[in-house]
Each structure stands twice: as C-alpha cells, then as structure tokens.
Amino acid sequence: MTVNNNTGKVLTLKSKNAEHGKFTTDPPSKIESSGSWACSTRSGGTVGPEGTVVYETDGGSTTIEFYFNHPFGSATSSYRVTPTPRDAVGYDIKGSFKGHDQDITFELYPI
C-alpha cells in the first residue's frame, strides 16, 4: 500500500492495527505535506492481512483512517479511506483488487 499525500499538511501516525497478518514494512511516523509512504503486510496463516492505519493532522482535529482487507484465496480485497471530518480531504484508491500480490495507492488531495 502506498499513500500519496498531496494535502499540504503533515500527517502524524496515530495508530496501526494488523488484525490479521502483520506489517512487513511499518507505516512511517510522519508523512510530509507533499510526500508519500509505502508499507506492506503479509498473511499470518489461513486468513489474509486485514487492519487499519490512522494518521492525524491539525493537532488531532482531523484523522484519516486507511483500511485494508486482503482475504486469503480468491475473494476480492477491499480498501477504504475514512476522513474525520468527512470533508477534511478528498481521496482516490487506485490499483487492482484481485490477485495474490496487490499494489494499492491511496491518493489524498485537499478539498
């Protein structure tokens, strides 16, 4: 997973949770205001990786949650971005949601 931060604001890591699987590359503690980061996960057994990474900005008044669920087997993966407040940032999710190895990019931009 890659996040391209085009918001003009520095994002600070608030939490990370790999409910299934584990991070093979951890999310960084900060994403610069026009920077990007990549992290990866892998399965921990018979279920695929699933979890969330949450960043905050503006002294904690804005949060952005990135969710990933890459089921083991042939099921389609799901990814989402949840900004709070909802109109804090715009986003697009790009990539293929099928196959064993997936390369997903979250594009963040100001509204």
Contacts in CASP RR format, 6 or more apart in sequence:
PFRMAT RR
TARGET T0000
AUTHOR 0000-0000-0000
METHOD contacts of the structure
MODEL  1
MTVNNNTGKVLTLKSKNAEHGKFTTDPPSKIESSGSWACSTRSGGTVGPE
GTVVYETDGGSTTIEFYFNHPFGSATSSYRVTPTPRDAVGYDIKGSFKGH
DQDITFELYPI
1 38 0 8 1.000
1 39 0 8 1.000
1 40 0 8 1.000
1 41 0 8 1.000
1 66 0 8 1.000
1 68 0 8 1.000
1 79 0 8 1.000
1 104 0 8 1.000
1 105 0 8 1.000
1 106 0 8 1.000
2 36 0 8 1.000
2 37 0 8 1.000
2 38 0 8 1.000
2 103 0 8 1.000
2 104 0 8 1.000
2 105 0 8 1.000
2 106 0 8 1.000
3 31 0 8 1.000
3 36 0 8 1.000
3 37 0 8 1.000
3 38 0 8 1.000
3 66 0 8 1.000
3 105 0 8 1.000
3 106 0 8 1.000
3 108 0 8 1.000
4 35 0 8 1.000
4 36 0 8 1.000
4 105 0 8 1.000
4 106 0 8 1.000
4 107 0 8 1.000
4 108 0 8 1.000
5 11 0 8 1.000
5 31 0 8 1.000
5 32 0 8 1.000
5 33 0 8 1.000
5 34 0 8 1.000
5 35 0 8 1.000
5 36 0 8 1.000
5 37 0 8 1.000
5 108 0 8 1.000
6 34 0 8 1.000
6 35 0 8 1.000
6 107 0 8 1.000
6 108 0 8 1.000
6 109 0 8 1.000
6 110 0 8 1.000
7 33 0 8 1.000
7 57 0 8 1.000
7 89 0 8 1.000
7 108 0 8 1.000
7 109 0 8 1.000
7 110 0 8 1.000
8 33 0 8 1.000
8 34 0 8 1.000
8 110 0 8 1.000
9 33 0 8 1.000
9 57 0 8 1.000
9 58 0 8 1.000
9 62 0 8 1.000
10 30 0 8 1.000
10 31 0 8 1.000
10 32 0 8 1.000
10 33 0 8 1.000
10 57 0 8 1.000
11 30 0 8 1.000
11 31 0 8 1.000
11 55 0 8 1.000
11 56 0 8 1.000
11 57 0 8 1.000
11 64 0 8 1.000
12 29 0 8 1.000
12 30 0 8 1.000
12 55 0 8 1.000
12 56 0 8 1.000
12 57 0 8 1.000
13 27 0 8 1.000
13 28 0 8 1.000
13 29 0 8 1.000
13 30 0 8 1.000
13 53 0 8 1.000
13 54 0 8 1.000
13 55 0 8 1.000
14 54 0 8 1.000
14 55 0 8 1.000
14 56 0 8 1.000
14 60 0 8 1.000
14 63 0 8 1.000
15 52 0 8 1.000
15 53 0 8 1.000
15 54 0 8 1.000
16 23 0 8 1.000
16 26 0 8 1.000
16 27 0 8 1.000
16 52 0 8 1.000
16 53 0 8 1.000
16 54 0 8 1.000
17 51 0 8 1.000
17 52 0 8 1.000
17 53 0 8 1.000
18 41 0 8 1.000
18 49 0 8 1.000
18 50 0 8 1.000
18 51 0 8 1.000
19 50 0 8 1.000
19 51 0 8 1.000
19 52 0 8 1.000
20 43 0 8 1.000
20 44 0 8 1.000
20 47 0 8 1.000
20 48 0 8 1.000
20 49 0 8 1.000
20 50 0 8 1.000
20 51 0 8 1.000
21 41 0 8 1.000
21 42 0 8 1.000
21 43 0 8 1.000
21 44 0 8 1.000
21 45 0 8 1.000
21 47 0 8 1.000
21 48 0 8 1.000
21 49 0 8 1.000
21 50 0 8 1.000
22 41 0 8 1.000
22 42 0 8 1.000
22 44 0 8 1.000
22 49 0 8 1.000
23 39 0 8 1.000
23 40 0 8 1.000
23 41 0 8 1.000
24 40 0 8 1.000
24 41 0 8 1.000
24 42 0 8 1.000
25 38 0 8 1.000
25 39 0 8 1.000
25 40 0 8 1.000
26 39 0 8 1.000
27 37 0 8 1.000
27 39 0 8 1.000
27 53 0 8 1.000
28 37 0 8 1.000
28 39 0 8 1.000
31 37 0 8 1.000
31 55 0 8 1.000
39 53 0 8 1.000
41 49 0 8 1.000
41 51 0 8 1.000
41 68 0 8 1.000
41 70 0 8 1.000
42 49 0 8 1.000
43 49 0 8 1.000
43 72 0 8 1.000
45 72 0 8 1.000
46 72 0 8 1.000
47 71 0 8 1.000
47 72 0 8 1.000
48 70 0 8 1.000
48 71 0 8 1.000
48 72 0 8 1.000
49 68 0 8 1.000
49 69 0 8 1.000
49 70 0 8 1.000
50 68 0 8 1.000
50 69 0 8 1.000
50 70 0 8 1.000
50 71 0 8 1.000
51 67 0 8 1.000
51 68 0 8 1.000
51 69 0 8 1.000
52 65 0 8 1.000
52 66 0 8 1.000
52 67 0 8 1.000
52 68 0 8 1.000
53 65 0 8 1.000
53 66 0 8 1.000
54 63 0 8 1.000
54 64 0 8 1.000
54 65 0 8 1.000
54 66 0 8 1.000
55 63 0 8 1.000
55 64 0 8 1.000
55 66 0 8 1.000
56 62 0 8 1.000
56 63 0 8 1.000
56 64 0 8 1.000
57 64 0 8 1.000
62 83 0 8 1.000
62 84 0 8 1.000
62 85 0 8 1.000
62 88 0 8 1.000
62 89 0 8 1.000
63 83 0 8 1.000
63 84 0 8 1.000
64 81 0 8 1.000
64 82 0 8 1.000
64 83 0 8 1.000
64 84 0 8 1.000
64 88 0 8 1.000
64 89 0 8 1.000
64 108 0 8 1.000
65 81 0 8 1.000
65 82 0 8 1.000
65 83 0 8 1.000
65 84 0 8 1.000
66 79 0 8 1.000
66 80 0 8 1.000
66 81 0 8 1.000
66 106 0 8 1.000
67 78 0 8 1.000
67 79 0 8 1.000
67 80 0 8 1.000
67 81 0 8 1.000
67 82 0 8 1.000
68 77 0 8 1.000
68 78 0 8 1.000
68 79 0 8 1.000
68 104 0 8 1.000
69 77 0 8 1.000
69 78 0 8 1.000
69 79 0 8 1.000
70 77 0 8 1.000
70 102 0 8 1.000
71 77 0 8 1.000
73 100 0 8 1.000
76 97 0 8 1.000
76 98 0 8 1.000
77 97 0 8 1.000
77 98 0 8 1.000
77 102 0 8 1.000
77 104 0 8 1.000
78 97 0 8 1.000
79 93 0 8 1.000
79 97 0 8 1.000
79 104 0 8 1.000
79 106 0 8 1.000
80 93 0 8 1.000
81 91 0 8 1.000
81 93 0 8 1.000
81 106 0 8 1.000
81 108 0 8 1.000
83 89 0 8 1.000
83 90 0 8 1.000
83 91 0 8 1.000
87 111 0 8 1.000
88 111 0 8 1.000
89 108 0 8 1.000
89 109 0 8 1.000
89 110 0 8 1.000
89 111 0 8 1.000
90 108 0 8 1.000
90 109 0 8 1.000
90 110 0 8 1.000
90 111 0 8 1.000
91 106 0 8 1.000
91 107 0 8 1.000
91 108 0 8 1.000
91 109 0 8 1.000
92 106 0 8 1.000
92 107 0 8 1.000
93 104 0 8 1.000
93 105 0 8 1.000
93 106 0 8 1.000
93 107 0 8 1.000
94 104 0 8 1.000
94 105 0 8 1.000
94 107 0 8 1.000
95 102 0 8 1.000
95 103 0 8 1.000
95 104 0 8 1.000
95 105 0 8 1.000
96 102 0 8 1.000
96 103 0 8 1.000
97 104 0 8 1.000
END
